[in-house]
């Protein structure tokens, strides 16, 4: 069940890496709803987030929380919205999206595209706020 995320984890596909541990990875979404839109994944291939065992899911959530706090400091927004859809890529993942309105987390909206330089800059800025 090798997905695009598995290829990112293995280094076959590059990413704008925000944070990484032995078990988890956070990186910018390349088709974001907002600048700073980040994906948080377990490195272990699991298609459905609710098939992850409880301890790993709790750890994934705590990892996502630390990333969300860094995004919130780096990107002007009211909140960091969280979404788990699980339909786009067959690899469990959490979307962390800077939002100011409920409509900002509407996945039917057109996705945005930012220049490489802007993606790199926001990556560095978010990383600078990680504890």
C-alpha positions as CSV (number, residue, x, y, z in Angstrom):
1,X,0.0,0.0,0.0
2,X,2.8,2.4,-0.8
3,X,1.4,5.9,-1.0
4,X,2.9,9.3,-1.9
5,X,3.3,9.9,1.8
6,X,5.3,6.7,2.2
7,X,7.6,8.0,-0.6
8,X,7.9,11.3,1.2
9,X,8.9,9.4,4.4
10,X,11.5,7.4,2.6
11,X,13.0,10.5,0.9
12,X,12.0,9.5,-2.6
13,X,9.8,12.6,-2.9
14,X,11.0,15.9,-1.4
15,X,8.8,17.9,1.0
16,X,8.8,21.1,3.0
17,X,9.5,19.4,6.3
18,X,8.2,21.1,9.4
19,X,9.0,18.5,12.1
20,X,10.0,14.9,12.4
21,X,10.4,12.2,15.0
22,X,11.1,8.6,14.8
23,X,7.4,7.9,14.3
24,X,5.8,11.0,12.8
25,X,6.4,13.6,10.1
26,X,4.8,17.0,9.5
27,X,5.2,18.8,6.2
28,X,3.5,21.6,4.2
29,X,0.7,20.6,1.9
30,X,1.7,21.4,-1.6
31,X,-2.0,22.1,-2.6
32,X,-3.0,24.1,0.5
33,X,-6.1,25.9,1.6
34,X,-3.9,28.5,3.3
35,X,-0.3,29.3,3.6
36,X,1.1,27.1,6.5
37,X,-1.4,24.3,5.8
38,X,0.5,21.3,7.2
39,X,0.0,17.6,7.0
40,X,0.9,15.4,10.0
41,X,1.4,11.7,9.3
42,X,2.5,8.5,11.1
43,X,5.6,7.1,9.3
44,X,4.1,3.7,9.6
45,X,1.7,3.0,6.7
46,X,-1.8,2.9,7.9
47,X,-4.7,3.7,5.6
48,X,-7.3,4.7,8.1
49,X,-6.6,6.9,11.2
50,X,-8.9,5.0,13.4
51,X,-7.0,1.7,12.7
52,X,-4.0,3.2,14.5
53,X,-3.6,1.7,18.0
54,X,-4.6,4.0,20.9
55,X,-1.1,4.8,22.1
56,X,0.2,5.7,18.7
57,X,-2.9,7.8,17.9
58,X,-2.5,9.7,21.2
59,X,1.2,10.3,20.4
60,X,0.2,11.4,16.8
61,X,-2.3,13.9,18.3
62,X,0.3,15.3,20.7
63,X,2.8,15.7,17.9
64,X,0.2,17.5,15.8
65,X,-0.6,19.8,18.8
66,X,3.0,20.9,19.0
67,X,3.1,21.6,15.3
68,X,-0.2,23.4,15.4
69,X,1.1,25.7,18.2
70,X,4.2,26.6,16.0
71,X,2.0,27.3,13.0
72,X,-0.2,29.5,15.1
73,X,2.8,31.6,16.1
74,X,4.2,31.8,12.6
75,X,1.1,32.4,10.5
76,X,-1.5,35.2,11.3
77,X,-4.8,33.5,12.0
78,X,-7.5,33.1,14.7
79,X,-7.1,29.4,15.1
80,X,-5.5,26.3,13.6
81,X,-8.3,24.2,12.2
82,X,-7.9,20.4,12.2
83,X,-9.4,18.0,9.7
84,X,-9.1,14.3,9.2
85,X,-10.7,13.3,5.9
86,X,-8.8,10.2,4.9
87,X,-10.1,10.0,1.4
88,X,-7.4,11.8,-0.7
89,X,-4.4,9.6,0.1
90,X,-4.5,6.0,1.5
91,X,-2.2,6.9,4.4
92,X,-3.6,8.3,7.7
93,X,-3.0,12.0,8.0
94,X,-4.2,15.1,9.9
95,X,-4.6,18.5,8.2
96,X,-3.6,21.6,10.3
97,X,-4.9,24.7,8.6
98,X,-4.6,28.3,9.7
99,X,-8.2,29.7,9.7
100,X,-10.0,32.9,10.4
101,X,-13.5,31.8,9.4
102,X,-15.3,28.4,9.2
103,X,-15.3,28.6,5.4
104,X,-11.4,28.6,5.4
105,X,-11.5,24.9,6.1
106,X,-13.8,24.0,3.2
107,X,-12.0,21.4,1.1
108,X,-14.3,22.1,-1.9
109,X,-12.6,25.5,-2.3
110,X,-9.9,25.8,-5.0
111,X,-6.5,24.9,-3.6
112,X,-3.8,27.5,-3.6
113,X,-0.3,27.6,-5.0
114,X,2.6,29.5,-3.5
115,X,6.1,30.0,-5.0
116,X,8.8,27.8,-3.8
117,X,10.5,30.7,-2.0
118,X,7.3,31.4,0.0
119,X,6.9,27.8,0.9
120,X,10.5,27.6,2.1
121,X,10.2,30.8,4.1
122,X,7.0,29.7,5.9
123,X,8.7,26.3,6.6
124,X,11.6,28.0,8.3
125,X,9.3,30.4,10.2
126,X,7.1,27.6,11.5
127,X,10.2,25.5,12.5
128,X,11.6,28.4,14.4
129,X,8.5,28.3,16.7
130,X,8.8,24.6,17.5
131,X,9.8,23.8,21.1
